[in-house]
Amino acid sequence: MADPARLRSEGDINLSGRRARWQADHVDSETRAILDDDARFFFHQALSTPCLSALRACAGVFVEDLAGRRYLDFHGNFVHQVGHAHPEVVAAVAAQIDELAFCPRRYTNRTAVDLARKLVTLAPGDLGKVLLCPSGTGAIGIALKLARAATGRHKTISMWGSFHGASLDAISVGGEEIFRRGMGPLLPGAEHVPPPDPYRCAWGCHARGGCDLACARYIEYVLEQEGDVGAVVAETVRSTPVVPHPEFWRAVRSACDRHGALLILDEIPTALGRTGTMFACEQYDVVPDVVVIGKGLGGGVVPLAAVIGRPQLDVARDGALGHYTHEKSPVSCAAALATIGVIEREGLAARAYALGRLALDRLRAMMDVHPLIGDVRGIGLLLGVELVTDRVRRTRAVEEAEAVMYAALSRGLSFKVTMGNVLTLAPPLVITEQELGDALRILDESLTAVEHSGRRG
Ligand SMILES: Cc1ncc(COP(=O)(O)O)c(C=O)c1O
């Protein structure tokens, strides 16, 4: 029997009784009609259809539903570093559509080249070559192929509990039960190791007062035993969030070097400022062989992802790494250039760092009044509040977390619950201090409401 928390690893489930009760109170007849049509025409799957409600607008830090209710969007699928529908991104997209709306593969275009130049300028170390594609999942697939082409090895090491996208190759390296269950056979040679998780370390490091790098040593052990691993693939910072020990990535980097494996870092939800630096790996002082970015790269307006790697990996000239119809989409590239422009000009990475510190302090203070909070953690404006029913045993408060989420939604705050019990807070980086304070007040009230209602809401 699957652990309910593992089936909720990427978000709240859509068939719960608590969701039905929330809808009974908040969904009007017009919205209900759309939800019914959505359920009629779309394939059903966990995490999307049937949906919670329907939106009619999004701007800045808010999304607005059909009934006109506004929610501070601390979910946003991690696309909204610059806020929703940023006017500069929208204008850049409109101007690009007027000039050149599409670029068939035989051709290139100035906007795409400008974006590639910008990405290699921003990227750490000597990462100097780029491939673009419309989705993060597709970009992970490209990175896996690149590793096979460059090393001649097909094996990978990745982490249990990780997410790298929903396609078969991405779920093979991914480690989430909800995506892998019933979908095999998956890619051969995709080995998995325990993730570095200071709060729930598989080796019990937390019980000894902190991570002792056992996870990094185990990765090296597997690299050595297998002897022919092509790549270690991992999220620099799990977006749950789980923030590894400062030494962790340096240890893995040198293990990869010793055993001839590439280090592929997935920063699809975390790059472009969210963690307090343009790339999360900068905070670990580590340069991967390949970094994969996406989500907010398209400014939350268009889909776009990028693989950025070392020039030495440019070895597949007569092969095919990833030919996507919208590979060098001028419109997506224009959105990305505008987005990066806003992030740089408004210093959004530094802002994420400063506001993140402020929020962490507030959340830590909440631990004194809310017994449900077992742990508070984060990096920049990627924050996690882990709810437990027992602080000593660290028992996941899955039901309570869902109840807090719906209580917060009723008060105008939207966020994701990951791993069943982690309130994952990822606001736009343009959020004001006042709006951040409002969100934390709503969270505080929602926790109180659930605690006072016998913790079940
Ligand atoms: C860490 C990570 N990798 C890959 C992906 C897949 O990106 P996309 O949904 O654009 O295919 C996601 C999406 O949530 C992600 O969070």
PDBQT file of the ligand as one rigid body, heavy atoms in Angstrom, charges set to zero:
ROOT
HETATM    1  C1  LIG A 501      12.850  20.085 -11.023  1.00  0.00    +0.000 C 
HETATM    2  C2  LIG A 501      11.997  19.984 -12.256  1.00  0.00    +0.000 A 
HETATM    3  N1  LIG A 501      12.505  19.411 -13.354  1.00  0.00    +0.000 NA
HETATM    4  C3  LIG A 501      11.785  19.286 -14.489  1.00  0.00    +0.000 A 
HETATM    5  C4  LIG A 501      10.482  19.754 -14.568  1.00  0.00    +0.000 A 
HETATM    6  C5  LIG A 501       9.697  19.592 -15.834  1.00  0.00    +0.000 C 
HETATM    7  O1  LIG A 501       9.467  20.810 -16.472  1.00  0.00    +0.000 OA
HETATM    8  P1  LIG A 501       8.258  20.967 -17.517  1.00  0.00    +0.000 P 
HETATM    9  O2  LIG A 501       6.989  20.828 -16.746  1.00  0.00    +0.000 OA
HETATM   10  O3  LIG A 501       8.456  22.304 -18.142  1.00  0.00    +0.000 OA
HETATM   11  O4  LIG A 501       8.399  19.866 -18.519  1.00  0.00    +0.000 OA
HETATM   12  C6  LIG A 501       9.914  20.356 -13.438  1.00  0.00    +0.000 A 
HETATM   13  C7  LIG A 501       8.510  20.828 -13.488  1.00  0.00    +0.000 C 
HETATM   14  O5  LIG A 501       7.834  20.955 -12.497  1.00  0.00    +0.000 OA
HETATM   15  C8  LIG A 501      10.684  20.479 -12.256  1.00  0.00    +0.000 A 
HETATM   16  O6  LIG A 501      10.179  21.041 -11.149  1.00  0.00    +0.000 OA
ENDROOT
TORSDOF 0
